Amino acid sequence: MTDTICIQRGQWLPLRFTFWADPEKTTGVDLRDSTVTVSESSLEALSQLTPTPTEPENGIVELTIGEEHSLQLDIGRVNWFKLEVQFADTNILTPKIWIKADG
């Protein structure tokens, strides 16, 4: 993941994340028996986003920031969210994923 996602307020933006099982980033985490959610966020609009494992066997999750959500972003690099992958006996939590919104 890069440090900051840049977006214009009111813009629609599809995002794609890969959860890696190894430091070399050659094998994705198998997400088939998991639930992926936005666990924390700086704004209510970001907590409403719905991450979807589109290639769960390869650790790939997609998420779209829609126009209605991006209009609620604060200007600047002050918006953030965290993704959480929950398995039966463990979980994976990302660091803050920052969003810089321009007006």
C-alpha distance (Angstrom), angle and dihedral (degrees) to the residues before:
residue distance angle dihedral
M1 . . .
T2 3.75 . .
D3 3.76 121.2 .
T4 3.81 98.5 -108.9
I5 3.80 137.0 17.4
C6 3.82 112.0 -145.0
I7 3.79 120.7 -150.2
Q8 3.80 139.7 162.7
R9 3.80 113.5 -123.5
G10 3.80 107.9 -101.9
Q11 3.81 92.2 26.3
W12 3.80 124.5 127.6
L13 3.81 111.6 -132.1
P14 3.82 128.4 -177.9
L15 3.81 115.1 -154.3
R16 3.79 131.3 -164.6
F17 3.81 124.9 -161.8
T18 3.80 131.1 -174.1
F19 3.80 121.7 -154.4
W20 3.81 107.0 -150.7
A21 3.81 124.2 -147.9
D22 3.81 94.3 -161.0
P23 3.81 136.8 39.9
E24 3.82 91.1 -119.1
K25 3.82 89.4 61.1
T26 3.79 93.9 -130.2
T27 3.82 99.7 121.1
G28 3.79 126.9 45.6
V29 3.80 122.9 -139.8
D30 3.81 110.5 -100.0
L31 3.81 102.8 -115.2
R32 3.82 97.5 178.1
D33 3.83 94.3 109.0
S34 3.79 96.6 39.8
T35 3.78 143.8 88.2
V36 3.80 119.4 -133.6
T37 3.81 119.5 -156.2
V38 3.78 142.8 158.9
S39 3.79 97.7 -104.3
E40 3.81 100.7 -179.2
S41 3.78 135.5 8.5
S42 3.77 142.7 168.1
L43 3.83 92.7 -124.3
E44 3.79 136.2 36.5
A45 3.82 89.1 -126.3
L46 3.80 90.8 61.9
S47 3.81 93.2 47.6
Q48 3.82 87.8 59.6
L49 3.81 93.3 61.2
T50 3.80 115.7 113.7
P51 3.81 116.9 -140.5
T52 3.80 112.8 -156.7
P53 3.81 125.9 -163.9
T54 3.82 99.7 -131.6
E55 3.81 95.4 172.9
P56 3.81 100.7 20.3
E57 3.81 94.2 170.1
N58 3.83 88.1 60.3
G59 3.81 98.0 41.9
I60 3.81 94.4 -109.3
V61 3.80 121.2 150.0
E62 3.80 126.3 178.6
L63 3.77 127.5 -157.7
T64 3.80 131.8 175.8
I65 3.77 126.6 -149.2
G66 3.79 100.8 -151.9
E67 3.79 126.5 -152.7
E68 3.81 92.1 -102.9
H69 3.81 90.8 54.6
S70 3.80 96.8 43.3
L71 3.81 91.0 52.4
Q72 3.81 87.2 63.5
L73 3.81 94.8 53.9
D74 3.78 118.6 112.4
I75 3.80 116.6 -119.8
G76 3.81 114.5 -98.5
R77 3.80 135.0 22.3
V78 3.79 94.0 -46.7
N79 3.81 102.4 104.3
W80 3.80 121.6 90.7
F81 3.79 145.6 157.3
K82 3.80 138.1 -173.3
L83 3.78 126.9 -139.8
E84 3.78 121.2 -143.5
V85 3.78 126.6 -162.2
Q86 3.80 110.5 -159.2
F87 3.80 122.7 -160.2
A88 3.82 126.1 177.0
D89 3.81 93.5 -94.2
T90 3.82 106.8 16.1
N91 3.78 144.3 18.7
I92 3.80 142.0 -147.4
L93 3.80 119.0 -139.4
T94 3.80 122.0 -169.9
P95 3.78 122.7 -141.9
K96 3.80 115.8 -110.1
I97 3.79 112.3 -57.1
W98 3.80 103.8 -146.7
I99 3.79 124.9 -144.7
K100 3.79 121.8 -162.6
A101 3.78 110.9 -159.8
D102 3.79 123.7 -162.4
G103 3.74 121.8 -158.7
